Amino acid sequence: MLSCAATSETSALASSGQVHGTQRTTQPIVTGTSVLGIKYKDGVMLAADTLCSYGSMAKYKDARRLVAVNPVTLIGGGGDYSDFQAITDLLQRNALEDKCLSDTLYSEELSTECAKEIWNYLRSVMYNRRNKMNPLWNDIVVAGFANDGSTRTPFLGFVDKIGTTYEDTVIATGFGSYLALPIMREKYREDLEEGEARALLEDCLRVLFYRDCRALNRIQIAKVTADGLLISDPYELDTSWNSASFVTPKGGIDGDGGW
């Protein structure tokens, strides 16, 4: 009788909204789509649009998804935007802590984590949250330089929400892994100039704008070179809807298909 009464009371409290247990993110709500990354002759370049969708609604059109986490490392994130903000805050707090605990006051003498160290750290963070059944719903692209002994080499790596990681010369997340990655692989060369790399990323983002309903033609480009990093202000891509596949009515239907 007591157990039945307790069950009835709990059910009543739950129906009235008074029981608040631990809640997990079962699916992302406000999301960003593809992030593209490519190595070129002088460094690494990332690109992403500035749209965050609320479900299927294109709601936030100035969401910056390329972020500098320290003076030599960039990250770009797709997936849940609030989780991406949490990751960014975590990495920037780590960078500030390193700076505060450093033995020097001069920025040029600071020992800053390289991109590969950030990438390995994120792998542990993502895997830890996955094991707690409370993942950070993001695909993260990390760009910068890796310290290999006395040399610094361009680095481009990927981390997903369950801690899977890999490095490559070209990387794309979201729909970009289907639509943009084949284009990037076909046109990639190790000796790409900065202008060629930028034009290639813009072409890929233009294709995504045409074909991905969660994409936008307002984009940002960011680069990391031996001289430092730079993130562009958002700007709009030129687009054209004169293609026959866009102009010709589908299925031989005249008009908008309404009755």
C-alpha positions in Angstrom: 0.0 0.0 0.0 2.8 2.4 0.9 4.6 1.8 -2.4 1.4 2.3 -4.3 0.7 5.5 -2.5 4.3 6.7 -3.1 4.0 5.9 -6.8 0.7 7.8 -7.0 2.2 10.8 -5.2 5.2 10.8 -7.5 3.0 10.6 -10.6 0.9 13.5 -9.3 4.0 15.6 -8.7 5.4 14.7 -12.1 2.2 15.7 -13.8 2.1 19.0 -12.0 5.8 19.7 -12.9 7.2 19.6 -9.4 9.6 16.7 -10.0 12.9 17.9 -11.5 15.4 15.1 -12.1 18.6 15.3 -14.1 17.9 16.2 -17.7 20.2 15.4 -20.6 20.3 16.9 -24.1 18.6 14.3 -26.3 18.9 16.3 -29.4 20.4 19.7 -30.3 17.9 22.6 -30.7 19.8 25.7 -32.0 22.3 24.4 -34.5 24.9 25.5 -37.0 25.8 23.4 -40.1 29.0 22.8 -42.0 32.5 23.9 -41.2 35.2 23.5 -43.8 39.0 23.4 -43.3 42.0 23.1 -45.7 45.7 23.2 -45.5 47.5 25.5 -48.0 51.1 26.5 -48.6 51.4 29.1 -45.8 49.1 27.6 -43.1 45.5 26.5 -42.5 42.2 28.1 -43.4 38.7 27.5 -42.1 35.3 28.7 -43.4 31.7 28.6 -42.1 28.5 30.4 -42.5 26.9 32.5 -39.8 23.4 30.9 -39.6 22.0 29.1 -36.6 18.7 27.4 -37.1 16.0 26.9 -34.5 14.8 23.5 -35.6 14.0 24.1 -39.3 13.7 27.9 -38.9 16.6 30.1 -40.0 16.6 32.2 -36.9 20.0 33.6 -36.0 21.9 35.0 -38.9 25.0 36.4 -37.1 26.2 33.4 -35.1 30.0 33.4 -35.3 31.2 29.8 -35.4 34.9 30.4 -36.0 36.7 31.3 -32.8 40.3 31.9 -31.7 40.9 30.0 -28.4 44.5 31.3 -28.1 46.9 33.4 -30.2 47.9 30.4 -32.4 44.8 28.2 -32.6 41.4 28.4 -34.3 38.3 26.2 -33.8 35.2 26.0 -35.9 32.0 24.2 -34.6 28.9 22.7 -36.1 26.0 21.3 -34.1 24.5 22.7 -31.0 25.5 26.4 -30.6 25.2 26.6 -26.8 27.5 23.5 -26.5 30.0 25.2 -28.9 29.9 28.3 -26.7 30.6 26.1 -23.6 33.6 24.5 -25.4 34.9 27.9 -26.4 34.6 29.3 -22.9 36.4 26.2 -21.5 39.4 26.6 -23.9 39.7 30.3 -23.4 39.6 29.8 -19.6 42.5 27.3 -20.0 44.4 29.8 -22.1 43.9 32.5 -19.5 45.0 30.2 -16.7 48.1 29.3 -18.6 48.9 33.0 -19.1 48.3 33.9 -15.4 50.5 31.0 -14.2 53.3 31.7 -16.6 56.8 32.6 -15.4 56.9 35.6 -17.7 54.9 38.8 -18.3 55.9 39.1 -21.9 53.5 37.7 -24.5 56.2 36.7 -26.9 57.8 34.4 -24.2 54.5 32.7 -23.2 54.3 28.9 -23.8 51.0 28.6 -25.6 49.3 25.3 -26.2 49.6 24.3 -29.9 46.7 23.2 -32.0 47.5 19.5 -31.7 47.4 19.8 -27.9 44.1 21.5 -28.0 42.8 18.8 -30.4 44.0 16.0 -28.0 42.4 17.8 -25.0 39.1 18.1 -26.8 39.2 14.4 -27.6 39.3 13.7 -23.8 36.6 16.2 -23.0 34.2 14.8 -25.7 34.9 11.2 -24.7 34.4 12.0 -21.0 31.0 13.7 -21.7 30.0 10.8 -23.9 30.7 8.3 -21.1 28.4 10.4 -18.8 25.6 10.0 -21.4 25.6 13.8 -21.6 27.6 14.6 -24.8 28.5 18.0 -26.2 26.6 17.9 -29.5 29.3 19.3 -31.8 31.7 18.5 -34.6 34.8 20.6 -34.0 37.5 21.5 -36.5 40.8 22.5 -34.9 43.3 24.5 -37.0 46.8 25.9 -36.2 50.3 24.7 -35.9 51.7 21.6 -34.2 55.1 21.7 -32.4 57.1 18.8 -33.7 60.4 19.3 -31.8 62.0 22.4 -33.1 59.7 22.8 -36.1 56.1 24.0 -36.4 53.9 22.3 -39.0 50.4 23.2 -40.1 47.8 21.2 -38.3 44.1 20.4 -39.2 42.1 18.0 -37.0 38.5 16.9 -36.4 36.8 15.9 -33.2 33.1 14.7 -32.9 30.7 14.4 -30.0 31.8 10.9 -29.0 35.6 11.7 -29.1 36.4 10.3 -32.5 39.4 12.2 -34.0 41.4 12.3 -37.2 43.8 14.6 -39.0 43.7 15.4 -42.7 44.6 18.0 -45.3 40.9 18.8 -46.0 38.0 18.5 -43.5 34.3 19.2 -43.7 31.5 18.6 -41.2 27.8 18.3 -41.5 26.4 18.3 -45.0 29.8 19.5 -46.2 31.2 16.0 -45.7 28.8 14.9 -48.5 28.7 18.0 -50.8 31.9 19.9 -50.2 34.5 17.3 -49.4 34.6 15.7 -52.9 35.2 19.1 -54.4 38.0 19.9 -52.0 39.7 16.6 -52.5 39.6 17.0 -56.3 41.1 20.5 -56.3 43.5 20.2 -53.4 47.2 20.7 -53.9 50.0 21.0 -51.3 51.2 24.2 -52.9 47.8 26.1 -52.9 48.2 29.8 -52.6 46.1 31.7 -50.0 43.8 33.2 -52.7 43.3 29.7 -54.3 42.4 28.2 -50.9 40.0 31.0 -50.2 38.3 30.7 -53.6 37.9 27.0 -53.2 36.3 27.3 -49.8 33.9 30.0 -51.1 32.9 27.8 -54.0 32.2 24.9 -51.6 30.1 27.2 -49.3 28.2 28.4 -52.4 27.3 24.8 -53.3 26.2 24.2 -49.7 24.0 27.4 -49.8 22.3 26.0 -52.9 21.8 22.5 -51.6 21.7 22.6 -47.8 18.5 24.2 -46.4 20.3 24.9 -43.1 23.1 27.0 -44.8 23.4 30.7 -45.6 25.4 32.8 -48.0 26.7 35.0 -45.2 30.1 33.5 -44.3 33.4 34.0 -42.4 36.9 32.9 -43.4 39.7 32.4 -40.9 43.4 31.6 -41.4 46.3 30.6 -39.2 49.9 31.3 -40.5 53.3 31.5 -39.0 52.6 35.3 -38.5 49.4 34.7 -36.4 45.7 34.2 -37.1 43.0 36.3 -38.6 39.2 35.9 -38.7 37.3 37.9 -41.3 34.2 39.9 -40.7 31.1 38.2 -42.1 30.3 38.9 -45.8 27.9 37.7 -48.4 28.7 35.4 -51.3 27.5 36.3 -54.8 25.0 33.7 -55.9 23.0 33.0 -59.0 19.7 31.0 -59.3 19.7 31.0 -63.1 20.7 27.3 -63.4 18.2 25.3 -65.4 17.6 22.9 -62.5 16.4 25.9 -60.4 14.4 27.6 -63.2 12.6 24.7 -64.8 9.5 23.6 -62.9 9.9 20.2 -61.3 7.7 17.3 -62.5 6.2 19.4 -65.3 4.1 21.4 -62.9 3.4 25.0 -63.8 3.2 27.6 -61.1 4.0 26.8 -57.4 2.3 23.5 -57.3 -0.8 24.8 -55.4 -4.4 24.0 -56.2 
